[in-house]
């Protein structure tokens, strides 16, 4: 029995750190965090922000933290099992920085522009699809960037500004970074055996993972795919990190500044 108990965790670690994840395993690893985020919002985030009189958008930030921070800890735990110390070496791939600095900067700027322009251009499509999800209990809670300001509307200026200022380093920088480490650094390389379908599957599952904003699924696939594809092709996670965290941090900063200056 003792030997079985010792072997089982090692077997799980070996399976997770293997160079190849089966498609069913990868689907589970992509989607379970999204389910947990919705549960964390409904059980913890929403009741908490209602109790303190803050917008639901902050509740989503709390829910994301409650799930994604343990995901990061889990990656570090795998690194400890693999390396004997807390490290992401051998846990994450696409970290060898093969793209030159100049090329990286040019590509990231282009990807940020693509993501931001397409994100705004496809907003009407998101609103169209949202009509099919009005039955969700969190359909009007600012679960995605497209309706954040709708969620903030009706609160005092000080509460709106405080919410945006608190959420900026979280939803704008830290949480997108953790998502990239997990989805592109950990999961995407381990479905490389799917060939050219690997970035497609990863993009679709990443869009599905956002259960808190399913109406953005189609547009999210469109505006994120180039960055994820380039990260896969060039084997450089900095491309998707730059696109994702770059876009969210710029939008969060601009929104916070606009609120501070009473422009919105």
C-alpha positions as a printed Julia matrix, in Angstrom:
264×3 Matrix{Float64}:
   0.0    0.0     0.0
   2.82   2.41    0.88
   4.52   1.76   -2.44
   1.25   2.4    -4.28
   0.72   5.7    -2.48
   4.26   6.83   -3.33
   3.97   5.78   -6.96
   0.64   7.43   -7.65
   1.73  11.09   -7.24
   4.91  10.38   -9.19
   2.78   8.88  -11.96
   0.62  11.99  -12.08
   3.68  14.25  -12.19
   5.24  12.15  -14.94
   2.04  12.3   -16.96
   1.67  16.06  -16.56
   5.32  16.79  -17.34
   5.49  14.39  -20.26
   6.2   15.88  -23.67
   2.83  14.7   -24.94
  -0.65  15.13  -23.45
  -3.51  13.1   -24.83
  -6.29  15.21  -26.32
  -8.81  14.28  -23.57
  -6.3   15.21  -20.87
  -5.48  18.48  -22.59
  -9.17  19.36  -22.91
  -9.65  18.8   -19.18
  -6.57  20.84  -18.28
  -7.74  23.69  -20.53
 -11.33  23.87  -19.33
 -11.37  22.95  -15.64
  -9.82  26.28  -14.53
 -12.66  28.12  -16.31
 -15.29  26.08  -14.47
 -13.55  26.8   -11.18
 -13.41  30.54  -11.93
 -17.18  30.7   -12.47
 -17.73  28.71   -9.28
 -15.36  30.98   -7.35
 -17.24  34.03   -8.6
 -20.7   32.72   -7.72
 -19.68  31.36   -4.32
 -17.11  33.94   -3.19
 -16.5   36.86   -5.52
 -20.1   37.96   -6.09
 -21.25  37.73   -2.43
 -18.13  39.55   -1.26
 -18.37  42.54   -3.62
 -22.09  42.86   -2.97
 -21.38  42.97    0.76
 -18.85  45.8     0.39
 -20.8   47.66   -2.31
 -18.32  47.25   -5.17
 -18.98  46.4    -8.83
 -19.21  42.77   -9.9
 -16.14  43.31  -12.1
 -14.03  43.22   -8.95
 -15.71  39.94   -8.03
 -14.45  38.44  -11.28
 -10.94  39.7   -10.53
 -11.14  37.99   -7.14
 -12.39  34.76   -8.72
  -9.59  34.8   -11.29
  -7.02  35.29   -8.54
  -8.48  32.46   -6.46
  -8.0   30.04   -9.36
  -5.05  31.3   -11.4
  -2.71  31.92   -8.47
  -3.06  28.26   -7.36
  -2.49  27.27  -11.01
   0.84  29.12  -10.89
   1.65  27.46   -7.55
   0.81  24.12   -9.16
   3.27  24.78  -11.99
   5.95  25.65   -9.42
   5.1   22.46   -7.49
   5.63  20.44  -10.67
   8.93  22.25  -11.07
   9.93  21.26   -7.54
   9.1   17.63   -8.28
  11.1   17.83  -11.5
  14.05  19.97  -10.4
  14.19  19.51   -6.64
  13.42  23.21   -6.17
  10.64  25.63   -7.0
  11.32  26.42  -10.62
   9.52  26.46  -13.95
  12.48  24.89  -15.73
  11.3   21.79  -17.57
   7.68  22.67  -16.78
   7.33  25.43  -19.36
   8.49  25.24  -22.96
   8.94  27.9   -25.63
  11.16  29.81  -23.2
  14.53  29.65  -25.02
  13.93  33.09  -26.63
  14.77  32.15  -30.24
  13.27  35.36  -31.67
  15.63  38.33  -31.8
  14.77  41.39  -29.73
  14.08  43.63  -32.71
  11.86  41.09  -34.43
  10.1   40.38  -31.15
   9.26  44.05  -30.6
   7.95  44.49  -34.14
   5.81  41.36  -33.97
   4.4   42.15  -30.52
   3.42  45.69  -31.56
   1.66  44.3   -34.62
  -0.12  41.65  -32.57
  -1.24  44.19  -29.95
  -2.69  46.41  -32.68
  -4.42  43.39  -34.24
  -5.9   42.29  -30.93
  -7.11  45.75  -29.92
  -8.51  46.8   -33.3
 -10.26  43.47  -33.88
 -11.5   43.44  -30.31
 -13.31  46.74  -30.83
 -14.42  45.94  -34.39
 -16.03  42.66  -33.34
 -17.88  44.18  -30.33
 -21.21  44.31  -32.27
 -20.9   40.57  -32.94
 -20.33  39.98  -29.22
 -23.48  41.96  -28.42
 -25.41  39.86  -30.95
 -24.28  36.58  -29.42
 -24.89  37.88  -25.91
 -28.64  37.8   -26.55
 -28.36  34.0   -26.53
 -26.84  33.97  -23.04
 -29.14  36.28  -21.08
 -30.23  33.24  -19.04
 -26.81  33.08  -17.36
 -26.9   34.5   -13.81
 -23.78  36.56  -14.53
 -24.62  37.8   -18.04
 -24.51  41.48  -17.01
 -21.73  41.46  -14.46
 -18.77  42.72  -16.46
 -17.33  39.26  -16.96
 -15.39  40.4   -20.03
 -13.65  43.54  -21.1
 -16.44  44.37  -23.51
 -18.94  45.17  -20.77
 -16.71  46.29  -17.91
 -17.94  49.86  -18.03
 -21.57  48.76  -18.17
 -20.9   46.93  -14.91
 -19.27  50.02  -13.39
 -22.1   52.3   -14.41
 -24.29  53.39  -11.5
 -21.49  53.48   -8.92
 -19.86  56.6    -7.54
 -16.81  57.95   -9.32
 -14.55  57.09   -6.39
 -15.74  53.46   -6.28
 -15.36  53.1   -10.06
 -11.85  54.54   -9.98
 -10.82  52.44   -6.99
 -12.13  49.29   -8.68
 -10.25  49.99  -11.9
  -7.05  50.93  -10.05
  -7.12  47.73   -7.98
  -7.96  45.52  -10.95
  -5.41  47.08  -13.34
  -2.32  45.18  -12.08
  -4.4   42.02  -11.73
  -6.64  41.69  -14.81
  -4.34  43.92  -16.85
  -0.96  42.35  -16.15
  -0.55  39.53  -13.6
  -3.47  37.27  -14.5
  -2.94  37.41  -18.31
   0.72  36.56  -17.65
  -0.27  33.49  -15.61
  -2.7   32.46  -18.34
   0.09  32.62  -20.92
   2.49  30.63  -18.76
  -0.15  27.95  -18.29
  -1.9   27.82  -21.66
   1.0   28.61  -24.01
   4.04  27.63  -21.93
   2.67  24.47  -20.33
  -0.26  23.15  -22.39
   0.37  24.17  -26.0
   3.81  22.51  -26.37
   2.38  19.26  -25.05
  -0.11  18.96  -27.91
   2.56  19.67  -30.53
   1.94  16.15  -31.86
  -1.25  17.56  -33.4
   0.93  19.45  -35.86
  -0.62  22.57  -37.34
  -3.81  21.86  -35.45
  -2.07  22.41  -32.09
  -2.44  26.24  -32.03
  -5.98  25.92  -33.4
  -7.03  23.51  -30.65
  -5.26  25.6   -28.01
  -6.96  28.81  -29.2
 -10.43  27.25  -29.33
 -10.07  25.65  -25.89
  -8.69  28.9   -24.44
 -11.73  30.75  -25.79
 -14.03  28.08  -24.35
 -12.25  28.33  -20.99
 -13.77  31.8   -20.63
 -17.1   30.4   -19.42
 -17.81  33.77  -17.81
 -18.14  35.43  -21.25
 -19.22  32.78  -23.79
 -20.66  35.44  -26.11
 -17.09  36.56  -26.87
 -16.05  33.05  -28.0
 -15.99  33.69  -31.77
 -14.27  37.06  -31.59
 -11.79  35.8   -28.97
 -10.72  33.02  -31.34
 -10.25  35.55  -34.14
  -8.29  38.2   -32.29
  -6.08  35.87  -30.22
  -5.2   33.2   -32.78
  -2.35  35.06  -34.57
  -0.42  35.59  -31.34
  -0.87  31.99  -30.23
   0.04  30.71  -33.7
   3.23  32.77  -33.82
   4.19  31.6   -30.32
   3.77  28.01  -31.55
   5.56  28.54  -34.86
   8.49  30.48  -33.41
   8.51  28.46  -30.16
   8.72  31.73  -28.22
   6.15  32.37  -25.49
   7.15  36.03  -25.33
   5.07  36.66  -28.45
   1.78  35.59  -26.89
   2.68  37.17  -23.55
   3.45  40.46  -25.28
   0.21  40.39  -27.24
  -2.05  39.28  -24.39
  -0.62  41.14  -21.39
   0.33  44.09  -23.58
  -3.22  44.55  -24.86
  -4.95  44.05  -21.52
  -2.56  46.33  -19.64
  -2.91  49.12  -22.22
  -6.7   48.9   -22.22
  -6.86  48.75  -18.41
  -4.5   51.72  -18.07
  -6.38  53.8   -20.64
  -9.69  52.98  -18.95
  -8.36  53.94  -15.54
  -6.91  57.2   -16.86
 -10.14  58.02  -18.67
 -12.09  57.46  -15.46
  -9.66  59.58  -13.45
 -10.06  62.45  -15.95
 -13.86  62.07  -16.09
 -13.71  61.28  -19.79
 -16.1   58.31  -19.47
